[in-house]
Amino acid sequence: MSLDDHAEDLASDLGVDKEEVKADLENLVEYSVPVEEAKQSLRRKYGDGGGGSGGPSEVDVADVTTDQGNVTVTAKVLTAGKRSIRYQGDEQVIREGELADETGRISYTAWQEFGLSPGDTVTVGNAGVREWEGDPELNLGESTNVAYADDIDVPDEAGGDSDLSTLEPGDRGRNVEVTVVEVERKTIDGRDGETEINSGVLADETARLPFTDWEAREAVVEGATLRAEDVYVREFRGVPSVNLSEFTTVEPLDREVEVSDTATRMSVRDAVSTGGAYDVEVLANVVAVRDGSGLIERCPECGRVTQNGQCRSHGDVDGQDDLRVKAILDDGTGTVTAVLDDELTAEVYGGDLDDAREQARDAMDKEVVADRIRERIVGREFRVRGNLSVDDYGANLEVTEFEASDESPTDRATALLAEVAE
Ligand SMILES: [Zn+2]
């Protein structure tokens, strides 16, 4: 960095004339003052926080990294969700959400009440930076100060109103308008003993997602249309799940929420790129049936598939027969492994568990069951609906519907061309 660059830096940080700062800087350096020390002394001269070490200088949101211990940013509050956590044995209410400036968005956790509310533009002084789910996050604690600042324009809308299709695990302080499609009252072992919860499926115009209502609200009944404010999103079995906490407000809606009964049709590539999606549908060819399909054995303790009577967790076990298919689907944009349960497997096999046992006994080989399934489905196109999860080993589609496609190859080709042309 040249002296000129240092001067430019300082001048923009301090909001003073660059030439003036540069003259001062040159002067000090001429007297053999190291440049960092010289800058520090000029910060004091021009009144940036004063103090020996000075405060952290202000940075753009996009430039915040976990290498910085503390930063100061001026940003708009997009969301401000409330959540109660247990910290060092005590119940504590925290605020969490996202801040944004012109350069980007960043999530934050506020460990005390700073009065943050969506739409406010604030200067957050001396916020800690830590890593959260792979990205930098601001931590607002005891040594942080928050001051209102002049309103700034940001590309993101403040407030947290969201479509279900845009929600991702980690989202907080969001508002949704939904229809309750399915709901079940359950008793679980919560952190304060037995608790009643509601769990089921919510839908709006864009998607369907599983949800948990930790307060077992009476208003959350099948068919109800609701506006829920301040919900958070967690990953549950690989897909986003909407959580209604004690701080979530739920109001009946006086409008209908159109929900579609059909799953969201996606290309395999788009589905996999979501990182996990609930109730999606792909149209794809079965290109192979993987090992571990057909007549299999499961550990009676944990349900894992056993290899030669061995469970990975429980060793030598007396395995229980089951039917399963792991089929590789390919639609030209990508591949995903479809996992069919016993009922769907019986359909594609064309027989039940007893039939499979008999066929295997006659042939003295279990693999004949998988072979018959291969003959029946490999090379054919299917409409496959299910819940998609993605992990280090690849993408899996837990199948709920598996039907031979009745769409004409021409329609299919047109759709694929449109996809490729995007
Ligand atoms: Zn086991």
Residues whose N, C-alpha, C, O or C-beta is under 5 A from the ligand:
A	BS01	ZN	C299 E301 C302 G303 R304 C311 S313 H314
